[in-house]
Amino acid sequence: MYNVSKEYFGIGQKVAEYSDLSFLKESNFDVFVDKVNNLELSIDEAER
């Protein structure tokens, strides 16, 4: 799964590999949101 953010110039960033939608279950959702919130562009990615 990739996250695309206007904040990061529309560059897709890989969040994780998922084989189903169980990451959206209430018991897993906070972990998923934390992963998305902690994504950052590297300097190389931002320069591209």
N, C-alpha and C positions, 0 to 999 in steps of 0.2 A: 504494500500500500504506500502511496506517495501523498505527501501534503504539498499543495501549491499555495503560496502566500504572496499577496501583493507587497507585503512588507519586504519580502526577499526577491523582488523583481520578477515574480511569477515563475521562479525556478522550482521545479519539483524536487522534493527531498524525500528519500526513502524513510518511512517510519519503521516498518517491520514487514516480515513475511507472514501472511495469514492464509490459511486454507479454508476458512469459513468465517462466519460473522459473529463468532462467540466473543470476540473482543468488545462487541457492543452490549453484551449482557451487563446488567447492573453491577455484578460482582467484579467484572473486568474493566469496566469503562474508565474508572479513575486512573488506572495504570496507563491506559491508552492515551487519555488526555494529557497526562504528565509527559509521556514520550513526545507528543506533538508540541507541547509548550516548551520543551527543552531543546528543540531543534535549533540549530544555528548554521549559518553559511560559513564555510571556510573562506579565507581570504581569496584563494584561487577561484572558488565558485562565484564570489561576489564580483571579482574582476572580469569574469567571463560575461 
